[in-house]
Amino acid sequence: MREYPSRKKLRYPGHDYRAPCIVHVTICTHHHQPLFGTVSIAGMQLNDAGHLVAASLLALQSKADGIVIDTHMVMPDHLHAIIMLGTNPDASTPASIPEIVHAFKNRVIKTWPGGIRRGMWEPYDTRLWQRSYYDTLIRNDVHLEKTRQYILDNPGRWIERMESQGGDHP
């Protein structure tokens, strides 16, 4: 039997991801395929697929379930979002962060083939999404503001990285 290296646990042990919290999530495309647009000096320029991703993310907001999508940014091969849970204390069964991310990925995956058939966006190679996602619990207002700024500054860092590598801005 083949042994696989143990995977790093991405979730915070003991944290209830249904409890009111603020979480910064990063979701990447499989093999970092640049499918959602390009970055220029003017910022992130979403293509049709990028607009689908952004709309699918915002569609997760639900006052009834107490979900708010705060600062977010769709990049060519990933997205960042601050998700706030627990904004409605009357929500009977709040969704968890893993359930929200799963719902988001599924929403995009179900729509993608139709867009390919209509010639609206490129097909992806093998899979659209990387297997999991990255998350960071936001603990206080200072951390929240720093995370918001990090997300908003992402296109500028992308350009700096591409220029330092001598590449274009996909």
C-alpha positions, 0 to 999 in steps of 0.5 A: 500500500502506498503511503502519502505524506500527511497533509497539514491540518488547515482548520483551527482545532477546537474552533466551532466554525458555526459560531459567530466569527470573522474569517479570512478565506483564500480559495485558489484555482487548481494549479493556479490557473489564471482564469478570472481576468488580468491585473493592470496598473488600474487594478484587477480587470475581471473577465466574464468568468471573474464576474461569475466568481464575484457574483457567486461569492456575494450570493452567499450573503444571507441576512436570514442566516447571518452571513456577510461577505465583507472585503473581497477580491477576485484575482486571476487565480484565486480570491480573498474574502472576509466572511462574517458569521453570526450577524443574525442571532435568530438564525436557527441553524447557521452555516459553517465556514466549510459549508459556505466555501463548499456552497461557493465552489459548487455554485461556480462549478455548476455554472462553468460548463454552460459558460464554456459552451457559450464561449464566455470563458476558457475551460479549466485544466482537470479541475477548477478549484484547489482541493481545500482553502486557506483560512485565518480567524480574525481576532480583533479590529486591528487584525480586521483592518490589516486584513482588509488592507491586505486584500485591497493591496493584492493587485499591487503585490501581484504586479510587483511579483510579476515584474520581479519575475520578468513576466506579464500580468495574467 
